[in-house]
Every structure is written in structure tokens, then in C-alpha cells.
């Protein structure tokens, strides 16, 4: 049997960056407790390794002791979660993927203009939950044909600003983009699929 490794195997840029940030924090000898808020990446081996180095994964902000260092996962978090961490005097180490941070900025700006935010992605994915948190949780999240059919019941003239989860298939964006442009009069598309995914 022959095993071939793909040219693009391994961590993408954002994940690699987050892992390096977490390991650097684990090794820097700080005297304050350090946690990741959620799994730094979707990799149990990395999470277990960090835990062995004293960096525990915590899923609930209320469980983080005041004044601790908190590493924000590569997938990012909502604006409210960020504010909640600040209110606990957390020393925040932001390992959010820069491409995801860009989506947060787009969503916040477009939402402030009164536009309806649409996210193409999996509503249960931490990245999508985080993105939705930059428009007060008001986004319409489309992933299936049923999601799209329900969304098409909206007024044709609503101003729509669309972003994508960084890891969705380009074919899904193209399919939904075509439908939205056909049914709505004011659609602004931001293709935020990561180049590593493409």
C-alpha cells in the first residue's frame, strides 16, 4: 500500500497561528492561571497536550476565575463574550484567525448600517456562533435548502449583507448567491471562504 500526503496537508494559517499562540502562552512561565475559552482548535490531541502544560479548556465564562489569562480560540467569539471576559478582568490573548476577525468587522459594520446579515454556514459551528454575535445574534443562517426556502419568504427589498463561514464549500456559496440575487433587490456578497478551504 502506498500513502501519499496531499500538498496542502496540515494546519491552515489561522489554526497554526492559534496553536503557536497557545503553546507560547503555556511556556512563558506566567504566574497567572491560563485557560482556553473553548477548544483552541478542533483537535483533542492539541487540547490534551495544552492541558498537560497547565492550560485548561473551559467552555463557560462563569467558570473562569477573575484575573486569569484567557486564550480566545481560532474560531473567535461573540462581541458579548468578549465584553464578558473583559468584565472578569481577564488578560485576553486573542488567537482568533485574522480571516474570521475580518468577518466580525464586516458583520458589525453592515449591521450598524441597518442591513440584514445572512451567514452561509453551520449554525452549530463555533465560528458561525461567534460571527452571529457581532450583529446581536440577529443573523439569518443558511445551510440547507430548507433554510433558504424559509428565508425567501422575506420582503424582496430588504437590504442583505452576506458572509460565509470560512470553511464552507464554494459551490454552496455560488448556489445560494444565485438564488438570493434572483429574489432580492439589494444583496451585498462578501466571499469570506478561506483560501485554504478553496
PALUM-307946 format. One record per residue: residue in one letter; chain; residue number from 1; x, y, z of N, C-alpha, C in turn. Coordinates in steps of 0.001 Angstrom, whole numbers. Layout:
<rs>
+-----+-------+-----+---------+---------+---------+---------+---------+---------+---------+---------+---------+
! res ! chain !   n !     n_x !     n_y !     n_z !    ca_x !    ca_y !    ca_z !     c_x !     c_y !     c_z !
+-----+-------+-----+---------+---------+---------+---------+---------+---------+---------+---------+---------+
!   A !     A ! NUM !       X !       Y !       Z !       X !       Y !       Z !       X !       Y !       Z !
...
+-----+-------+-----+---------+---------+---------+---------+---------+---------+---------+---------+---------+
</rs>
This chain:
<rs>
+-----+-------+-----+---------+---------+---------+---------+---------+---------+---------+---------+---------+
! res ! chain !   n !     n_x !     n_y !     n_z !    ca_x !    ca_y !    ca_z !     c_x !     c_y !     c_z !
+-----+-------+-----+---------+---------+---------+---------+---------+---------+---------+---------+---------+
!   X !     A !   1 !     846 !   -1178 !       0 !       0 !       0 !       0 !     889 !    1237 !       0 !
!   X !     A !   2 !     466 !    2232 !    -746 !    1193 !    3492 !    -841 !     379 !    4595 !    -174 !
!   X !     A !   3 !    1029 !    5391 !     640 !     354 !    6525 !    1285 !     978 !    7800 !     754 !
!   X !     A !   4 !     130 !    8691 !     228 !     602 !    9970 !    -291 !      -4 !   11091 !     532 !
!   X !     A !   5 !     822 !   12037 !     927 !     343 !   13189 !    1690 !      -8 !   14307 !     715 !
!   X !     A !   6 !   -1174 !   14872 !     876 !   -1616 !   15950 !      -7 !    -694 !   17159 !     125 !
!   X !     A !   7 !    -589 !   17931 !    -947 !     262 !   19118 !    -931 !    -153 !   20094 !     163 !
!   X !     A !   8 !   -1460 !   20164 !     423 !   -1974 !   21122 !    1402 !   -2397 !   20440 !    2705 !
!   X !     A !   9 !   -1656 !   19435 !    3146 !   -1982 !   18747 !    4398 !   -1510 !   19581 !    5584 !
!   X !     A !  10 !   -2147 !   19360 !    6737 !   -1720 !   20041 !    7953 !   -2647 !   21186 !    8322 !
!   X !     A !  11 !   -2198 !   22001 !    9271 !   -2995 !   23120 !    9760 !   -3012 !   24268 !    8751 !
!   X !     A !  12 !   -4144 !   24933 !    8647 !   -4212 !   26161 !    7866 !   -3518 !   27282 !    8649 !
!   X !     A !  13 !   -3360 !   28422 !    8026 !   -2667 !   29550 !    8645 !   -3277 !   29944 !    9993 !
!   X !     A !  14 !   -4606 !   30108 !   10037 !   -5267 !   30573 !   11259 !   -5140 !   29587 !   12399 !
!   X !     A !  15 !   -5251 !   28295 !   12094 !   -5125 !   27256 !   13116 !   -3674 !   27171 !   13591 !
!   X !     A !  16 !   -2742 !   27200 !   12658 !   -1316 !   27145 !   13009 !    -956 !   28316 !   13924 !
!   X !     A !  17 !   -1438 !   29485 !   13586 !   -1182 !   30691 !   14389 !   -1753 !   30541 !   15799 !
!   X !     A !  18 !   -3003 !   30067 !   15897 !   -3646 !   29903 !   17201 !   -2897 !   28905 !   18073 !
!   X !     A !  19 !   -2471 !   27792 !   17470 !   -1735 !   26770 !   18217 !    -412 !   27340 !   18726 !
!   X !     A !  20 !     293 !   28075 !   17898 !    1564 !   28683 !   18322 !    1341 !   29666 !   19471 !
!   X !     A !  21 !     301 !   30480 !   19359 !     -19 !   31434 !   20428 !    -283 !   30693 !   21735 !
!   X !     A !  22 !   -1062 !   29613 !   21666 !   -1404 !   28856 !   22875 !    -167 !   28205 !   23489 !
!   X !     A !  23 !     676 !   27595 !   22657 !    1889 !   26962 !   23184 !    2860 !   27993 !   23750 !
!   X !     A !  24 !    2970 !   29141 !   23102 !    3832 !   30205 !   23634 !    3340 !   30650 !   25012 !
!   X !     A !  25 !    2023 !   30781 !   25149 !    1450 !   31178 !   26446 !    1690 !   30104 !   27494 !
!   X !     A !  26 !    1601 !   28838 !   27084 !    1810 !   27732 !   28025 !    3252 !   27685 !   28523 !
!   X !     A !  27 !    4187 !   28140 !   27680 !    5607 !   28029 !   28024 !    6204 !   29294 !   28621 !
!   X !     A !  28 !    5456 !   30380 !   28663 !    6095 !   31650 !   29030 !    6297 !   31858 !   30531 !
!   X !     A !  29 !    5886 !   30889 !   31332 !    6173 !   30948 !   32763 !    5354 !   31955 !   33555 !
!   X !     A !  30 !    4246 !   32439 !   32986 !    3406 !   33399 !   33711 !    2840 !   32741 !   34965 !
!   X !     A !  31 !    2708 !   33538 !   36018 !    2236 !   33017 !   37310 !     710 !   33020 !   37434 !
!   X !     A !  32 !      35 !   33548 !   36441 !   -1428 !   33633 !   36497 !   -2032 !   32421 !   35775 !
!   X !     A !  33 !   -3151 !   31857 !   36261 !   -3783 !   30722 !   35582 !   -4167 !   31078 !   34142 !
!   X !     A !  34 !   -3970 !   30127 !   33241 !   -4254 !   30355 !   31818 !   -5228 !   29301 !   31321 !
!   X !     A !  35 !   -6217 !   29765 !   30567 !   -7256 !   28891 !   30032 !   -7465 !   29180 !   28555 !
!   X !     A !  36 !   -7990 !   28193 !   27830 !   -8545 !   28488 !   26515 !  -10062 !   28534 !   26700 !
!   X !     A !  37 !  -10693 !   29495 !   26033 !  -12144 !   29568 !   26075 !  -12657 !   28745 !   24897 !
!   X !     A !  38 !  -13073 !   27525 !   25195 !  -13401 !   26547 !   24178 !  -12118 !   25915 !   23675 !
!   X !     A !  39 !  -12247 !   24842 !   22898 !  -11055 !   24193 !   22343 !  -10361 !   25156 !   21396 !
!   X !     A !  40 !   -9065 !   25329 !   21577 !   -8309 !   26284 !   20765 !   -8496 !   26007 !   19276 !
!   X !     A !  41 !   -8535 !   24717 !   18918 !   -8869 !   24250 !   17566 !   -9617 !   22929 !   17732 !
!   X !     A !  42 !  -10184 !   22409 !   16668 !  -10876 !   21120 !   16731 !   -9850 !   19985 !   16667 !
!   X !     A !  43 !   -9118 !   19807 !   17749 !   -8104 !   18761 !   17789 !   -7875 !   18376 !   19246 !
!   X !     A !  44 !   -8372 !   17207 !   19627 !   -8294 !   16769 !   21025 !   -6854 !   16544 !   21489 !
!   X !     A !  45 !   -5980 !   16111 !   20567 !   -4580 !   15897 !   20945 !   -3921 !   17207 !   21373 !
!   X !     A !  46 !   -4187 !   18273 !   20627 !   -3625 !   19585 !   20977 !   -4206 !   20053 !   22310 !
!   X !     A !  47 !   -5522 !   19911 !   22480 !   -6163 !   20336 !   23732 !   -5600 !   19562 !   24924 !
!   X !     A !  48 !   -5411 !   18255 !   24762 !   -4858 !   17438 !   25852 !   -3413 !   17824 !   26153 !
!   X !     A !  49 !   -2644 !   18091 !   25112 !   -1255 !   18495 !   25291 !   -1176 !   19819 !   26062 !
!   X !     A !  50 !   -2003 !   20765 !   25681 !   -2020 !   22056 !   26378 !   -2445 !   21884 !   27834 !
!   X !     A !  51 !   -3428 !   21029 !   28051 !   -3870 !   20783 !   29425 !   -2724 !   20214 !   30261 !
!   X !     A !  52 !   -1931 !   19333 !   29662 !    -768 !   18785 !   30353 !     272 !   19846 !   30674 !
!   X !     A !  53 !     227 !   20959 !   29943 !    1154 !   22067 !   30177 !     534 !   23126 !   31094 !
!   X !     A !  54 !    -669 !   22822 !   31622 !   -1303 !   23740 !   32571 !   -2305 !   24700 !   31977 !
!   X !     A !  55 !   -2656 !   24517 !   30692 !   -3642 !   25393 !   30053 !   -4926 !   24599 !   29850 !
!   X !     A !  56 !   -5883 !   24809 !   30731 !   -7144 !   24052 !   30685 !   -8124 !   24698 !   29716 !
!   X !     A !  57 !   -8990 !   23855 !   29172 !  -10058 !   24324 !   28285 !  -11322 !   24513 !   29114 !
!   X !     A !  58 !  -11901 !   25710 !   29043 !  -13135 !   25997 !   29773 !  -14189 !   26453 !   28778 !
!   X !     A !  59 !  -15397 !   25915 !   28916 !  -16479 !   26208 !   27968 !  -17411 !   27314 !   28452 !
!   X !     A !  60 !  -17360 !   27644 !   29743 !  -18290 !   28614 !   30320 !  -17507 !   29762 !   30951 !
!   X !     A !  61 !  -17791 !   30974 !   30527 !  -17071 !   32145 !   31042 !  -17194 !   32252 !   32555 !
!   X !     A !  62 !  -18347 !   31877 !   33096 !  -18549 !   31982 !   34551 !  -17597 !   31082 !   35337 !
!   X !     A !  63 !  -17029 !   30070 !   34679 !  -16099 !   29161 !   35355 !  -14657 !   29662 !   35331 !
!   X !     A !  64 !  -14420 !   30778 !   34669 !  -13060 !   31322 !   34568 !  -12802 !   32252 !   35754 !
!   X !     A !  65 !  -11813 !   31935 !   36583 !  -11519 !   32802 !   37732 !  -11150 !   34214 !   37285 !
!   X !     A !  66 !  -11585 !   35187 !   38053 !  -11292 !   36588 !   37730 !   -9783 !   36804 !   37623 !
!   X !     A !  67 !   -9392 !   37616 !   36671 !   -7993 !   37972 !   36518 !   -7139 !   36940 !   35814 !
!   X !     A !  68 !   -7738 !   35845 !   35360 !   -6978 !   34803 !   34657 !   -6614 !   35270 !   33247 !
!   X !     A !  69 !   -5665 !   34562 !   32665 !   -5383 !   34761 !   31241 !   -6304 !   33837 !   30462 !
!   X !     A !  70 !   -6881 !   34358 !   29392 !   -7812 !   33574 !   28580 !   -7406 !   33693 !   27119 !
!   X !     A !  71 !   -7174 !   32534 !   26507 !   -6835 !   32489 !   25084 !   -8117 !   32245 !   24308 !
!   X !     A !  72 !   -8435 !   33167 !   23413 !   -9623 !   33010 !   22576 !   -9292 !   32079 !   21421 !
!   X !     A !  73 !  -10143 !   31092 !   21206 !   -9918 !   30057 !   20192 !   -9859 !   30639 !   18783 !
!   X !     A !  74 !   -9315 !   29840 !   17869 !   -9155 !   30259 !   16470 !  -10486 !   30633 !   15823 !
!   X !     A !  75 !  -11576 !   30003 !   16260 !  -12890 !   30244 !   15643 !  -13484 !   31594 !   16025 !
!   X !     A !  76 !  -12931 !   32235 !   17064 !  -13459 !   33519 !   17500 !  -14654 !   33371 !   18427 !
!   X !     A !  77 !  -15059 !   34489 !   18992 !  -16189 !   34531 !   19912 !  -17067 !   35730 !   19575 !
!   X !     A !  78 !  -18208 !   35815 !   20246 !  -19132 !   36921 !   20007 !  -18642 !   38186 !   20714 !
!   X !     A !  79 !  -19214 !   39299 !   20320 !  -18881 !   40577 !   20951 !  -19233 !   40549 !   22440 !
!   X !     A !  80 !  -20386 !   39972 !   22781 !  -20796 !   39904 !   24186 !  -19845 !   39041 !   25002 !
!   X !     A !  81 !  -19420 !   37910 !   24446 !  -18469 !   37059 !   25165 !  -17162 !   37804 !   25414 !
!   X !     A !  82 !  -16727 !   38565 !   24447 !  -15508 !   39361 !   24595 !  -15688 !   40353 !   25746 !
!   X !     A !  83 !  -16842 !   41036 !   25764 !  -17129 !   42000 !   26830 !  -17231 !   41309 !   28185 !
!   X !     A !  84 !  -17820 !   40111 !   28215 !  -17933 !   39360 !   29466 !  -16553 !   38993 !   30015 !
!   X !     A !  85 !  -15641 !   38620 !   29119 !  -14278 !   38314 !   29555 !  -13609 !   39566 !   30131 !
!   X !     A !  86 !  -13811 !   40695 !   29463 !  -13235 !   41947 !   29964 !  -13798 !   42303 !   31340 !
!   X !     A !  87 !  -15081 !   42047 !   31540 !  -15709 !   42383 !   32827 !  -15196 !   41485 !   33955 !
!   X !     A !  88 !  -14589 !   40360 !   33604 !  -13985 !   39476 !   34606 !  -12496 !   39772 !   34791 !
!   X !     A !  89 !  -12077 !   40932 !   34242 !  -10669 !   41356 !   34329 !   -9725 !   40320 !   33737 !
!   X !     A !  90 !  -10190 !   39615 !   32714 !   -9356 !   38606 !   32072 !   -8247 !   39277 !   31273 !
!   X !     A !  91 !   -7079 !   38655 !   31296 !   -5991 !   39071 !   30408 !   -6204 !   38296 !   29114 !
!   X !     A !  92 !   -6733 !   38962 !   28118 !   -7156 !   38285 !   26893 !   -5983 !   38132 !   25924 !
!   X !     A !  93 !   -5796 !   36903 !   25472 !   -4847 !   36599 !   24403 !   -5700 !   36148 !   23223 !
!   X !     A !  94 !   -5822 !   36994 !   22221 !   -6764 !   36728 !   21133 !   -6093 !   35934 !   20015 !
!   X !     A !  95 !   -6443 !   34657 !   19938 !   -5900 !   33782 !   18890 !   -6905 !   33573 !   17757 !
!   X !     A !  96 !   -7914 !   34439 !   17683 !   -8883 !   34334 !   16597 !   -8171 !   34438 !   15256 !
!   X !     A !  97 !   -8530 !   33580 !   14335 !   -7970 !   33644 !   12989 !   -8226 !   35034 !   12406 !
!   X !     A !  98 !   -7214 !   35685 !   11835 !   -7419 !   37024 !   11261 !   -8511 !   37059 !   10183 !
!   X !     A !  99 !   -8681 !   35964 !    9453 !   -9744 !   35935 !    8446 !  -11122 !   35950 !    9097 !
!   X !     A ! 100 !  -11245 !   35297 !   10237 !  -12506 !   35305 !   10979 !  -12733 !   36690 !   11587 !
!   X !     A ! 101 !  -11665 !   37309 !   12110 !  -11784 !   38674 !   12661 !  -12295 !   39641 !   11597 !
!   X !     A ! 102 !  -11849 !   39437 !   10362 !  -12307 !   40297 !    9265 !  -13819 !   40147 !    9078 !
!   X !     A ! 103 !  -14315 !   38919 !    9194 !  -15766 !   38699 !    9074 !  -16500 !   39427 !   10192 !
!   X !     A ! 104 !  -15962 !   39361 !   11415 !  -16588 !   40077 !   12538 !  -16719 !   41565 !   12207 !
!   X !     A ! 105 !  -15662 !   42150 !   11647 !  -15681 !   43578 !   11300 !  -16723 !   43883 !   10239 !
!   X !     A ! 106 !  -16782 !   43036 !    9208 !  -17773 !   43229 !    8142 !  -19179 !   43190 !    8721 !
!   X !     A ! 107 !  -19450 !   42163 !    9527 !  -20791 !   41982 !   10093 !  -21167 !   43157 !   10991 !
!   X !     A ! 108 !  -20252 !   43569 !   11846 !  -20549 !   44691 !   12748 !  -20860 !   45961 !   11961 !
!   X !     A ! 109 !  -20048 !   46240 !   10940 !  -20252 !   47452 !   10141 !  -21556 !   47395 !    9353 !
!   X !     A ! 110 !  -21808 !   46277 !    8686 !  -23027 !   46162 !    7882 !  -24282 !   46204 !    8757 !
!   X !     A ! 111 !  -24209 !   45581 !    9925 !  -25340 !   45596 !   10859 !  -25606 !   47019 !   11348 !
!   X !     A ! 112 !  -24531 !   47783 !   11575 !  -24696 !   49162 !   12051 !  -25371 !   50044 !   10998 !
!   X !     A ! 113 !  -25299 !   49626 !    9741 !  -25947 !   50368 !    8652 !  -27405 !   49960 !    8473 !
!   X !     A ! 114 !  -27876 !   49037 !    9320 !  -29268 !   48601 !    9244 !  -29524 !   47507 !    8225 !
!   X !     A ! 115 !  -28477 !   46857 !    7770 !  -28641 !   45785 !    6792 !  -28891 !   44447 !    7489 !
!   X !     A ! 116 !  -29591 !   43569 !    6828 !  -29898 !   42234 !    7348 !  -28691 !   41341 !    7081 !
!   X !     A ! 117 !  -28163 !   40728 !    8127 !  -26987 !   39878 !    7986 !  -27414 !   38446 !    7695 !
!   X !     A ! 118 !  -26794 !   37868 !    6662 !  -27014 !   36470 !    6313 !  -25655 !   35780 !    6369 !
!   X !     A ! 119 !  -25604 !   34667 !    7094 !  -24384 !   33862 !    7169 !  -24664 !   32526 !    6491 !
!   X !     A ! 120 !  -23829 !   32167 !    5536 !  -23924 !   30826 !    4972 !  -22955 !   29952 !    5761 !
!   X !     A ! 121 !  -23512 !   29003 !    6504 !  -22684 !   28141 !    7330 !  -23516 !   27295 !    8268 !
!   X !     A ! 122 !  -22826 !   26517 !    9066 !  -23444 !   25595 !   10019 !  -23723 !   26331 !   11322 !
!   X !     A ! 123 !  -24989 !   26503 !   11668 !  -25377 !   27287 !   12848 !  -24817 !   26725 !   14155 !
!   X !     A ! 124 !  -24429 !   25449 !   14163 !  -23890 !   24845 !   15385 !  -22369 !   24938 !   15481 !
!   X !     A ! 125 !  -21736 !   25500 !   14466 !  -20274 !   25618 !   14471 !  -19858 !   26837 !   15297 !
!   X !     A ! 126 !  -18813 !   26704 !   16139 !  -18405 !   27836 !   16975 !  -18055 !   29088 !   16173 !
!   X !     A ! 127 !  -17509 !   28916 !   14975 !  -17185 !   30106 !   14171 !  -18443 !   30882 !   13812 !
!   X !     A ! 128 !  -19487 !   30169 !   13389 !  -20742 !   30814 !   12993 !  -21417 !   31456 !   14201 !
!   X !     A ! 129 !  -21393 !   30775 !   15341 !  -21961 !   31360 !   16561 !  -21246 !   32658 !   16911 !
!   X !     A ! 130 !  -19921 !   32650 !   16784 !  -19153 !   33855 !   17067 !  -19488 !   34983 !   16105 !
!   X !     A ! 131 !  -19554 !   34673 !   14810 !  -19887 !   35689 !   13803 !  -21257 !   36299 !   14092 !
!   X !     A ! 132 !  -22232 !   35449 !   14387 !  -23589 !   35912 !   14671 !  -23607 !   36856 !   15872 !
!   X !     A ! 133 !  -22649 !   36692 !   16763 !  -22579 !   37546 !   17940 !  -22080 !   38950 !   17675 !
!   X !     A ! 134 !  -21723 !   39269 !   16441 !  -21301 !   40631 !   16092 !  -22427 !   41409 !   15421 !
!   X !     A ! 135 !  -23637 !   40803 !   15407 !  -24841 !   41515 !   14949 !  -25980 !   41209 !   15925 !
!   X !     A ! 136 !  -25598 !   41117 !   17214 !  -26566 !   40889 !   18298 !  -27376 !   39611 !   18112 !
!   X !     A ! 137 !  -26784 !   38604 !   17482 !  -27471 !   37320 !   17314 !  -28637 !   37358 !   16348 !
!   X !     A ! 138 !  -28657 !   38370 !   15465 !  -29826 !   38564 !   14597 !  -29680 !   37967 !   13202 !
!   X !     A ! 139 !  -28547 !   37361 !   12899 !  -28303 !   36879 !   11533 !  -29233 !   35742 !   11149 !
!   X !     A ! 140 !  -29532 !   35687 !    9870 !  -30195 !   34519 !    9294 !  -29085 !   33593 !    8843 !
!   X !     A ! 141 !  -29124 !   32351 !    9295 !  -28066 !   31390 !    8996 !  -28623 !   30352 !    8028 !
!   X !     A ! 142 !  -28005 !   30281 !    6855 !  -28482 !   29407 !    5795 !  -27454 !   28326 !    5516 !
!   X !     A ! 143 !  -27919 !   27072 !    5524 !  -27011 !   25957 !    5256 !  -27669 !   24885 !    4391 !
!   X !     A ! 144 !  -28983 !   24809 !    4505 !  -29733 !   23784 !    3767 !  -30738 !   24450 !    2829 !
!   X !     A ! 145 !  -31288 !   23659 !    1927 !  -32332 !   24176 !    1033 !  -33543 !   24635 !    1833 !
!   X !     A ! 146 !  -33862 !   23934 !    2921 !  -34990 !   24347 !    3764 !  -34734 !   25721 !    4377 !
!   X !     A ! 147 !  -33487 !   25958 !    4826 !  -33137 !   27280 !    5367 !  -33387 !   28356 !    4306 !
!   X !     A ! 148 !  -32925 !   28087 !    3091 !  -33075 !   29067 !    2018 !  -34543 !   29291 !    1673 !
!   X !     A ! 149 !  -35317 !   28223 !    1568 !  -36733 !   28363 !    1225 !  -37477 !   29193 !    2256 !
!   X !     A ! 150 !  -37155 !   29006 !    3524 !  -37792 !   29807 !    4577 !  -37378 !   31269 !    4457 !
!   X !     A ! 151 !  -36106 !   31501 !    4130 !  -35624 !   32884 !    4031 !  -36264 !   33624 !    2858 !
!   X !     A ! 152 !  -36609 !   32908 !    1813 !  -37193 !   33538 !     624 !  -38574 !   34132 !     886 !
!   X !     A ! 153 !  -39144 !   33861 !    2056 !  -40449 !   34440 !    2409 !  -40333 !   35897 !    2825 !
!   X !     A ! 154 !  -39101 !   36397 !    2988 !  -38897 !   37788 !    3401 !  -39222 !   38764 !    2274 !
!   X !     A ! 155 !  -39412 !   40029 !    2663 !  -39645 !   41121 !    1718 !  -38479 !   41198 !     724 !
!   X !     A ! 156 !  -38799 !   41310 !    -549 !  -37773 !   41318 !   -1606 !  -36839 !   42523 !   -1519 !
!   X !     A ! 157 !  -37268 !   43586 !    -850 !  -36476 !   44821 !    -832 !  -35600 !   44988 !     407 !
!   X !     A ! 158 !  -35551 !   43998 !    1299 !  -34689 !   44159 !    2470 !  -33224 !   44183 !    2021 !
!   X !     A ! 159 !  -32427 !   45087 !    2624 !  -31005 !   45122 !    2281 !  -30266 !   43978 !    2978 !
!   X !     A ! 160 !  -29646 !   43136 !    2185 !  -28983 !   41937 !    2708 !  -27470 !   42058 !    2544 !
!   X !     A ! 161 !  -26745 !   41754 !    3621 !  -25285 !   41633 !    3547 !  -24937 !   40202 !    3934 !
!   X !     A ! 162 !  -24268 !   39500 !    3020 !  -23986 !   38088 !    3205 !  -22496 !   37842 !    3437 !
!   X !     A ! 163 !  -22205 !   36991 !    4420 !  -20847 !   36495 !    4662 !  -20927 !   34975 !    4742 !
!   X !     A ! 164 !  -19747 !   34341 !    4710 !  -19733 !   32888 !    4775 !  -18831 !   32406 !    5909 !
!   X !     A ! 165 !  -19162 !   31267 !    6433 !  -18234 !   30536 !    7295 !  -16980 !   30279 !    6459 !
!   X !     A ! 166 !  -15804 !   30383 !    7055 !  -14561 !   30276 !    6275 !  -14359 !   28904 !    5649 !
!   X !     A ! 167 !  -15021 !   27881 !    6194 !  -14745 !   26510 !    5754 !  -15867 !   25865 !    4940 !
!   X !     A ! 168 !  -16829 !   26648 !    4455 !  -17882 !   26028 !    3646 !  -17408 !   25828 !    2200 !
!   X !     A ! 169 !  -18114 !   24976 !    1491 !  -17788 !   24707 !      86 !  -18180 !   25890 !    -799 !
!   X !     A ! 170 !  -17323 !   26205 !   -1737 !  -17594 !   27299 !   -2660 !  -18857 !   27078 !   -3482 !
!   X !     A ! 171 !  -19166 !   25810 !   -3770 !  -20377 !   25502 !   -4555 !  -21642 !   25951 !   -3820 !
!   X !     A ! 172 !  -21633 !   25827 !   -2491 !  -22805 !   26233 !   -1718 !  -22985 !   27749 !   -1801 !
!   X !     A ! 173 !  -21890 !   28487 !   -1688 !  -21977 !   29944 !   -1824 !  -22521 !   30317 !   -3198 !
!   X !     A ! 174 !  -21984 !   29721 !   -4247 !  -22442 !   30055 !   -5603 !  -23925 !   29767 !   -5773 !
!   X !     A ! 175 !  -24354 !   28631 !   -5273 !  -25767 !   28236 !   -5382 !  -26671 !   29232 !   -4661 !
!   X !     A ! 176 !  -26325 !   29549 !   -3411 !  -27167 !   30456 !   -2626 !  -27077 !   31897 !   -3138 !
!   X !     A ! 177 !  -25902 !   32299 !   -3607 !  -25736 !   33647 !   -4157 !  -26671 !   33848 !   -5350 !
!   X !     A ! 178 !  -26724 !   32862 !   -6217 !  -27585 !   32938 !   -7400 !  -29057 !   33081 !   -7006 !
!   X !     A ! 179 !  -29478 !   32301 !   -6018 !  -30878 !   32348 !   -5571 !  -31192 !   33707 !   -4946 !
!   X !     A ! 180 !  -30304 !   34178 !   -4071 !  -30557 !   35448 !   -3384 !  -30616 !   36614 !   -4358 !
!   X !     A ! 181 !  -29692 !   36639 !   -5318 !  -29676 !   37742 !   -6286 !  -30910 !   37725 !   -7187 !
!   X !     A ! 182 !  -31461 !   36541 !   -7391 !  -32669 !   36426 !   -8210 !  -33905 !   36928 !   -7455 !
!   X !     A ! 183 !  -33943 !   36710 !   -6145 !  -35147 !   37010 !   -5372 !  -35121 !   38347 !   -4635 !
!   X !     A ! 184 !  -33951 !   38903 !   -4395 !  -33867 !   40140 !   -3608 !  -33199 !   41247 !   -4422 !
!   X !     A ! 185 !  -33591 !   42480 !   -4146 !  -33138 !   43613 !   -4955 !  -31861 !   44272 !   -4436 !
!   X !     A ! 186 !  -31473 !   43995 !   -3197 !  -30326 !   44694 !   -2594 !  -29475 !   43694 !   -1807 !
!   X !     A ! 187 !  -28606 !   42998 !   -2531 !  -27785 !   41950 !   -1923 !  -26310 !   42321 !   -2064 !
!   X !     A ! 188 !  -25610 !   42332 !    -935 !  -24175 !   42600 !    -929 !  -23476 !   41321 !    -467 !
!   X !     A ! 189 !  -22601 !   40774 !   -1301 !  -21944 !   39490 !   -1032 !  -20490 !   39718 !    -622 !
!   X !     A ! 190 !  -20099 !   39140 !     492 !  -18680 !   39100 !     886 !  -18272 !   37628 !     911 !
!   X !     A ! 191 !  -17464 !   37243 !     -58 !  -16981 !   35854 !    -101 !  -15867 !   35730 !     933 !
!   X !     A ! 192 !  -16197 !   35171 !    2080 !  -15226 !   35066 !    3175 !  -14779 !   33618 !    3394 !
!   X !     A ! 193 !  -14879 !   32804 !    2336 !  -14329 !   31450 !    2404 !  -12813 !   31561 !    2420 !
!   X !     A ! 194 !  -12171 !   30852 !    3323 !  -10719 !   30896 !    3438 !  -10059 !   30317 !    2195 !
!   X !     A ! 195 !   -8956 !   30916 !    1785 !   -8252 !   30424 !     590 !   -7744 !   28987 !     796 !
!   X !     A ! 196 !   -7438 !   28621 !    2033 !   -7001 !   27240 !    2299 !   -8137 !   26256 !    2026 !
!   X !     A ! 197 !   -9373 !   26666 !    2327 !  -10537 !   25833 !    2033 !  -10722 !   25728 !     523 !
!   X !     A ! 198 !  -10610 !   26867 !    -158 !  -10765 !   26882 !   -1619 !   -9731 !   25993 !   -2283 !
+-----+-------+-----+---------+---------+---------+---------+---------+---------+---------+---------+---------+
</rs>
